[in-house]
Amino acid sequence: MRVLITGATGFVGSHLCRRMVADGHDVRVLCRPSSDTTALDTLPIERVVGDVTDYGSVEKAVSDREWVVHSAAHIDSWQRRAAEQTRVNVDGTRHVARACREAGVARLVHVSSVAAIGIPTSAVAVDEDFLFDVDPRLTYHWSKRRAEDAVAAEVARGLDAVIVNPSSIFGPHGRRYRGSEMVSKVRRGPIVPCFTGGICIVHVVDVVAGIVAAFHRGSIGQRYILGGDNVTFRVLAERAARAMHLRRRVVAVPPVVTAAAAAVLEPWGQLVNRRPRITWATHHSAGRHHFYDSTRARTVLGYAPRTFDSILSECLASGA
């Protein structure tokens, strides 16, 4: 198939490029002039210089493609970046979806996020039908939700599109292992602070497999959560310590602490134009259980993510 991938230089995008090339597809990527293309340098792919915020370059990149994967996104959750985030995530997605419909592509897979599903109100995993009711200050969540609305609007006009919603993605990325910072802090000392909530952890290769499956088996207009094991931050730290044969005391950081930190650091960050380590969004998410249910993807797409323990083993083996 003739495939276009946006966001190809990113974490998921670069892994997807390698998978698509390995599967024998004719791959084209849309890259900004400033993008670091190191991860793509050894791949036989065609590059089009442009930006999803520029409709003309999107239209050029989509031309003659049969499949399109839209994975480009602005992921910073800091409110100061809201305008730029809207431009990339919402307007950029609208451009890609419109161009795909007008070019008559066979299928668009839009890589969204569980952020567009919403935040569970308890420690019970939620599915794709969960009611989205997110605080307006969580600009990333809202931008991803509005991006999905843009795709849905083009589906109503005749576009064949499927949405996938990855959760917290771990895996190798260049010389780093993404997600390793959660393991590294267990090494640093006998006391390990952790937030009181939790996340749904998935490996990047499994997300890529889910994207590929969405092309073949996804239903038009449907969304599929691509998650894995739901793990609290405490359990994550405890399992990492056990795997490294370290004795550690895991101490919960209560919401009152993150609230106080955000109250001090947010104004400071605004003043010096530097993203603070703890933002209001960090505080809001720290004590919540971001747990998601991938049953629909398992049933329809044949999605089979690996366990958290296997991801942890790979992370430790990488030297992270």
VOGU-3710 file (C-alpha; in Angstrom, 3 decimals, decimal comma):
1> mrvlitgatg> 0,000/0,000/0,000  1,038/3,615/-0,508  1,159/5,022/3,017  1,572/8,521/4,458  2,596/8,964/8,095  2,483/12,285/9,921  4,432/12,629/13,146  6,924/10,133/11,717  9,903/11,483/13,650  8,138/11,042/16,978
11> fvgshlcrrm> 8,078/8,079/19,331  5,146/6,137/17,870  5,667/7,477/14,352  9,261/6,286/14,026  8,360/2,791/15,236  5,420/2,759/12,834  7,650/3,746/9,911  9,932/0,799/10,601  6,967/-1,564/10,803  5,404/-0,282/7,576
21> vadghdvrvl> 8,704/-0,564/5,690  9,242/-4,077/7,063  5,750/-5,017/5,871  6,650/-3,916/2,333  4,626/-0,714/2,085  5,588/2,375/0,064  6,051/4,908/2,874  5,969/8,689/2,650  6,329/10,962/5,672  5,408/14,579/6,301
31> crpssdttal> 8,165/16,304/8,308  8,647/19,856/9,468  11,855/21,565/8,270  13,134/21,589/11,871  12,399/17,919/12,599  15,186/15,612/13,765  14,986/12,781/11,236  17,762/10,659/12,741  15,358/7,829/13,557  14,353/7,619/9,886
41> dtlpiervvg> 17,734/8,035/8,200  18,262/4,327/7,437  14,764/3,747/6,082  13,828/3,780/2,366  11,064/6,349/2,666  9,966/9,454/0,798  10,011/12,719/2,719  7,765/15,688/2,131  8,698/18,856/3,994  5,704/20,603/5,495
51> dvtdygsvek> 3,513/20,985/8,541  0,049/19,724/9,461  -0,900/23,316/10,291  -0,385/24,227/6,607  -3,172/22,762/4,500  -1,232/23,085/1,252  1,610/20,869/2,427  -0,844/18,338/3,874  -2,726/18,218/0,578  0,549/17,606/-1,270
61> avsdrewvvh> 1,618/14,851/1,119  -1,747/13,048/0,960  -1,811/13,051/-2,842  -1,850/9,474/-4,312  -1,756/7,795/-0,867  -4,043/4,852/-0,088  -3,509/4,725/3,681  -2,779/7,639/5,993  -1,719/7,513/9,646  -2,048/10,809/11,466
71> saahidswqr> 0,164/10,617/14,546  1,516/14,172/14,668  0,594/15,895/17,926  1,563/18,549/20,431  1,722/16,700/23,766  2,716/19,370/26,283  -0,052/19,716/28,892  1,094/23,128/30,157  -1,675/25,694/29,741  0,751/28,299/28,405
81> raaeqtrvnv> 1,098/26,142/25,293  -2,669/25,898/24,706  -2,846/28,060/21,570  -0,053/26,193/19,810  -1,550/22,900/20,929  -4,907/23,787/19,411  -3,228/24,779/16,162  -1,404/21,439/15,876  -3,836/18,984/17,437  -7,172/20,404/16,328
91> dgtrhvarac> -6,499/22,454/13,189  -3,801/20,037/12,018  -6,110/17,047/12,395  -8,880/18,899/10,579  -6,472/19,550/7,693  -5,398/15,899/7,480  -8,957/14,557/7,654  -10,227/16,992/5,031  -7,301/16,303/2,685  -7,827/12,544/3,046
101> reagvarlvh> -11,505/12,840/2,181  -10,868/15,088/-0,808  -8,070/12,824/-2,085  -10,205/9,716/-1,667  -7,769/7,775/0,527  -8,895/4,245/1,335  -8,491/4,709/5,094  -7,225/7,196/7,661  -6,144/5,969/11,090  -6,094/8,859/13,521
111> vssvaaigip> -3,794/8,272/16,488  -5,571/10,000/19,342  -5,055/9,305/23,062  -6,921/8,000/26,086  -6,916/11,672/27,074  -9,792/12,040/24,600  -11,727/9,296/26,404  -11,673/11,208/29,685  -10,396/10,608/33,210  -12,010/7,821/35,256
121> tsavavdedf> -13,674/8,908/38,481  -12,525/5,781/40,348  -9,987/2,968/40,070  -12,276/1,078/37,679  -11,076/0,853/34,055  -13,308/2,652/31,547  -13,949/1,939/27,879  -14,551/3,968/24,712  -18,108/4,892/25,750  -17,058/6,675/28,947
131> lfdvdprlty> -18,607/10,134/29,285  -15,979/12,792/28,583  -16,224/15,318/31,404  -12,803/16,916/31,808  -11,836/20,172/33,480  -11,442/22,887/30,789  -7,960/23,663/32,133  -6,707/20,295/30,871  -5,925/21,700/27,453  -4,253/18,565/26,066
141> hwskrraeda> -7,288/16,411/26,814  -9,607/18,912/25,205  -7,406/19,336/22,133  -7,373/15,565/21,540  -11,129/15,367/22,009  -11,737/18,210/19,581  -9,363/16,556/17,117  -11,525/13,432/17,226  -14,575/15,618/16,589  -12,833/16,969/13,479
151> vaaevargld> -12,287/13,420/12,225  -15,909/12,509/12,977  -17,098/15,533/10,991  -15,216/14,307/7,914  -16,494/10,751/8,429  -19,996/12,218/8,234  -18,978/13,655/4,857  -17,798/10,304/3,540  -14,266/9,791/4,918  -13,240/6,251/5,874
161> avivnpssif> -11,457/6,777/9,200  -10,739/4,849/12,372  -9,500/6,273/15,687  -7,094/4,565/18,081  -6,509/5,757/21,645  -3,145/4,669/23,097  -2,572/4,926/26,843  0,806/5,609/28,563  3,392/4,319/26,094  6,699/2,748/27,151
171> gphgrryrgs> 9,486/1,421/24,936  12,853/2,100/23,298  13,284/5,453/21,610  16,762/6,181/20,283  19,221/5,870/23,158  16,483/6,216/25,761  13,788/3,955/27,077  10,630/6,005/27,306  8,992/5,554/30,685  12,284/4,653/32,345
181> emvskvrrgp> 12,184/7,741/34,588  9,577/5,947/36,709  12,029/3,094/37,213  15,138/5,243/37,607  13,825/6,992/40,712  13,606/3,593/42,435  17,370/3,242/42,007  18,191/6,644/43,452  17,605/6,020/47,140  15,862/4,050/49,876
191> ivpcftggic> 12,837/6,386/49,938  10,757/6,444/46,762  8,052/9,143/46,542  5,110/8,345/44,298  1,783/9,844/43,352  -1,394/8,225/44,675  -2,985/7,451/41,297  -2,034/5,124/38,478  -1,723/4,642/34,722  -2,444/2,166/31,944
201> ivhvvdvvag> 0,894/1,014/30,527  1,397/-0,225/26,976  4,441/-1,035/24,836  5,047/1,057/21,716  5,337/-2,036/19,494  1,890/-3,158/20,648  0,467/0,277/19,827  1,961/0,014/16,341  0,420/-3,436/15,937  -2,935/-1,978/16,964
211> ivaafhrgsi> -2,628/0,796/14,376  -1,873/-1,724/11,631  -4,798/-3,894/12,750  -7,083/-0,850/12,626  -6,391/-0,539/8,889  -7,460/-4,115/8,272  -10,225/-4,717/10,807  -11,380/-1,420/12,309  -14,915/-0,179/11,686  -15,444/3,220/10,077
221> gqryilggdn> -15,869/5,968/12,653  -15,076/3,674/15,576  -12,489/4,280/18,303  -10,309/1,638/19,935  -8,390/1,978/23,197  -4,862/0,569/22,851  -3,877/0,005/26,461  -2,302/-2,688/28,601  -2,029/-3,388/32,320  -3,503/-0,848/34,726
231> vtfrvlaera> -0,936/-0,202/37,462  -0,856/2,207/40,406  2,291/4,270/40,841  2,916/2,464/44,122  2,720/-0,970/42,513  4,957/0,213/39,672  7,640/1,314/42,131  7,320/-1,822/44,263  7,609/-4,164/41,272  10,604/-2,250/39,940
241> aramhlrrrv> 12,344/-2,482/43,333  11,623/-6,186/43,545  12,907/-6,796/40,023  16,159/-4,980/40,881  16,449/-6,774/44,251  16,384/-3,458/46,103  14,804/-2,705/49,452  12,807/0,471/49,099  10,173/2,317/51,075  7,492/3,755/48,823
251> vavppvvtaa> 5,957/6,937/50,210  2,771/8,417/48,806  2,786/12,100/47,831  -0,661/13,378/48,876  -2,683/15,699/46,622  -2,223/18,587/49,068  1,510/18,535/48,309  1,116/18,573/44,525  -1,529/21,291/44,853  0,851/23,480/46,876
261> aaavlepwgq> 3,698/22,836/44,434  1,543/23,735/41,442  0,281/26,886/43,194  3,869/28,089/43,577  5,466/26,766/40,397  2,754/27,663/37,861  3,049/31,455/38,412  6,836/31,147/38,436  6,769/29,273/35,145  4,513/31,892/33,595
271> lvnrrpritw> 6,844/34,630/34,779  10,048/33,114/33,363  8,366/31,315/30,440  9,685/27,943/31,531  7,583/24,845/32,044  7,543/24,008/35,779  8,203/20,462/36,928  4,756/20,296/38,541  1,956/22,085/36,718  -1,711/22,326/37,592
281> athhsagrhh> -2,321/19,482/35,101  0,298/17,358/36,885  -1,484/17,908/40,197  -4,884/17,184/38,712  -3,699/13,870/37,240  -1,363/12,681/40,022  -4,035/11,342/42,350  -6,304/9,868/39,705  -6,370/6,350/38,316  -6,016/6,609/34,545
291> fydstrartv> -7,234/3,052/34,001  -8,631/1,949/30,634  -10,257/-1,169/29,165  -8,999/-2,439/25,771  -11,627/-5,176/25,348  -13,000/-3,692/22,121  -9,558/-3,643/20,491  -8,829/-7,175/21,704  -12,115/-8,473/20,340  -12,330/-6,604/17,024
301> lgyaprtfds> -8,695/-5,940/16,107  -7,100/-9,030/17,619  -5,058/-6,694/19,805  -2,836/-8,560/22,302  -0,623/-6,238/24,400  2,195/-7,588/26,536  2,149/-7,388/30,326  3,627/-4,650/32,473  6,122/-7,133/33,929  7,491/-7,907/30,458
311> ilseclasga> 7,814/-4,180/29,712  9,582/-3,676/33,032  12,015/-6,516/32,235  12,855/-4,951/28,868  13,263/-1,531/30,452  15,736/-2,876/33,028  17,604/-4,917/30,405  18,085/-1,742/28,357  20,095/-0,241/31,189  17,530/2,481/31,754
//
